[in-house]
Structures are given as C-alpha cells and as structure tokens.
Amino acid sequence: MAAGGTDLDSPQCISRGAEIQKLGWRMSVCADQADAALARMAQLQLEQWESPAGRAYRTTLALQAASLRRGRDALREAAAVTLRHSRNVASKLQPGL
C-alpha cells in the first residue's frame, strides 16, 4: 500500500490515471472551443455598427470577449496542470520510478 492508502499497482489506479488524462484533454478541447467563439466575436466586432446601439453592442462584445479570454486562459492552465498530474500518476505506476 502507498502512503495515501491505495495500492499504486492496482487496475483501479491505472484506470484513474487514464481518466485524469481524458479530463485534461477534454479541458483542452473546451479551451479550443472558446478560441473559436472568440474568433466569431472578433468578426462581429469588426462589423460597422454606426448607431449608438451598435456601438453599445460592440462594447458589450468586447467586455464579454475579455471575460471569455480570461476563462479560456484559466482553462488552458488547468488542463496543463491536470495533464501533468496524469503523467505523475502514470510514472508512479511504472517500476523503478
């Protein structure tokens, strides 16, 4: 048994490492989808809206895009940490490491 109370050689632990890796990849896919949404928002911001309502719409889009960028950045960072953790779990399962 490991210090944490689980057997690191067990199939359950191996499965857990694979699940962690899948979660990291899903998080990366979500960040990519946020990039696509940001690209669509940028296209909308480039349209010529001459009215005061149009300018307000562009301003709102810019604020939402900034918020989405922060969320995307946090998601990318979380995905990287999760994938790093999955590699650490996998390395503990290999003999001699």
Buried (B, 14 or more C-beta within 10 A) or exposed (E): EEEEEEEBEEEEBBEBBEEBBEBBEEBBEBBEEBEEBBEEBEEEBEEEBEEEEEEEBBEEBEEEBEEBBEEBEEBBEBBBEBBEBBEEBBEEBEEEE
